Amino acid sequence: MLKQSIPFQKATNPIARKCLSAAICALVLTVSNPVFAQSTNGAVRGTVQGASNGTVVEVIDTSRGTARSEATGNDGEFRIDGLAPGAYQVRVLQNGAVVDTLEIEVSLGSATTVNLATTTTVINEIVTTGSRRAAVDTSIAESGLIISSDLLLEMPIKRDLTSVALLAPGASLG
């Protein structure tokens, strides 16, 4: 004799309903997790020419006065993550003494690349090149747009959040 299965809508078993609800909640939470992966910070990376064991790179937030530092690797490379967008001063310290300084601007969700040196004798040649700075950072796989407040003031758009959000690639008015 064949048993006839009862559809879930007509099931009266509360345990089965709770298990299904828990499974649906777990699925929703795991699927929506990438939404929280958007970066709200920037980074500074680069190379220090002539770096040795005592070379340290220090990044100072000029508006807040906070500082973060990291020792360079054997090849002189460094990376400092988790920086809030804004103006920074990058300093190279060789045995506690400042040997090079550079003013930079850290953008939201991107890494600013700098090249520094421990002494002026390391710099053999200075080459000045110019290029247009891209509004989209191609080193990451996210789609987005970084707009500074100065650039936003120059644009002929409304001064509300919706108008600014519609500037992002792929955005459309719902």
N, C-alpha and C positions, 0 to 999 in steps of 0.2 A: 504494500500500500504506500502511496506517495504522500509525503508530508507537504502541506501547503505552507509556504513562508508568509509571514505577516510583514507588510511594508512598514518602514520605520515610522511613518506618520501615524500609523495606527498602533504602534507598539506602546505598551503600557509600562515597560520596564524602565524605571528612573535611572538605574545604573547605566544602562546602554545609552541613554540620552546624555548623561554626565560625561561618559567616556568620549562620545562623539563631539560634544561641546569642547572638551579639553583638547582633543585632536585638532579641531578647527582653529582654536585659539593659538595653539603651538605653531600651526602652519602659517597663520597670519603674521605672527611675530617673527618667524624666520624669513618670510618673504619680504616683509617691510623693513628689515634690518639695513639694507644698503641705503635707505633714505637718510640715515643718520651719519653716513660716511663722508659728507661734504666737509671740506676743510675750512676752518675759520681762522687759520693761522698761516704764517708764511715761514720762510726759511732763508738762511744765508749759507752759501757754499762757495768754495773756492780753493785756491792754491797759494801757498806762501813760498816764494822762491828763496832758497838758501836756508830753509828751516832745519833745525836740529832738535835734539831731545828736549831742550829748555824752551822751545817756541810755543807760545800760547796765543790764541786768537780770542779777543774779548769783544763782545757786541754790547753796546750801551744804548738803551732807549733814551733819546734826548728829551722826550716830552715827559716821561715818567721817572727817569733817573735810575732805572733798574739795569743790571748788567748780568750777562751770561758769558761764560768762557769755556773753551775747550782746547785741549792740547792737539797739535797737528800730528798727523801720522808720519811715518818714515819718508813718504813721498811729498810731504808738505800739504796734503789735502785735509780739508776740514768741512764739517757740516753742522750747523746749529739750527735745530728745528723748534717749532712751537713759539714763534715770535708773533706778537700782535702786529697788524699792519701799522706802518708809520715810519718816521725818520729815525735812523740809527747811525751811530758812529762805530766803525770797525777799527780796532787797534791791534797791532801785532806787538807782543811783548817778548823780548829776548832776554832771559835771565832777569826778569822783573822790570826792565827798562823798555819804554815805548820806542819802537824803531820805525813804525809806519802807521799812518792813520788815513781813513777814508770815510767820507760821508755818503750814505746810501739811503734808498727808500725801499722798504719791504712792502710788497703787495700781498693782497689776500689770496691764499691758495696757490702761491707760486714760490719758487726759490730764486733769490737774487744771487748772481754769480759775480765774484770779485777775484781779482788777482793782486796779491801784495808781495812785498819783499822784505827781507830782514836787514839788508844794507843797500846802499846806492850802488855799490860795485857789482851787485848781482844783475842790475839792469843794464844790459848791453845795448839795447835799442829801444827807442820810444816810437811807436807807430800810432798815428791818430787816424781812426777810421770813423765814418759816420753811417748810420743806418736808422731806418725808422723802427721805433720800438713797437712790437706787436701788441695789440690789445688782448690777444688770446695766447696763453702760455701753451705751447705745443709739447712741452716735456711731460705733461700729464694727460691722461685719457679722459678726463671729464670735459663736459661741454658747459661753458659758462662765459661770463664776461666780467672783467674787472674795470670799474669806472671810478676814478678819483672824484672828489668833490669839486675840484677846479675844472675838470673836464665836463662834469655835469652842469655846472653853471654856464658854460659856453654853448650847450646844446639847446636847440629850439624845441623843447618839450615842456609839458606841464610839470609842475613841481610836486608830484605825488608818487607814491610807491608803485602804483600800477603802471604808470608811464615808464618808470625806470626799469621795472621788471620786464616790460615788453621789449626792451633793447637786447635782452639775452637771446642767443641763437636758438631757434626752434620755439620761442615763446609766442603764444597767440592769445588773444582776448577770448575768454570763455563765455 
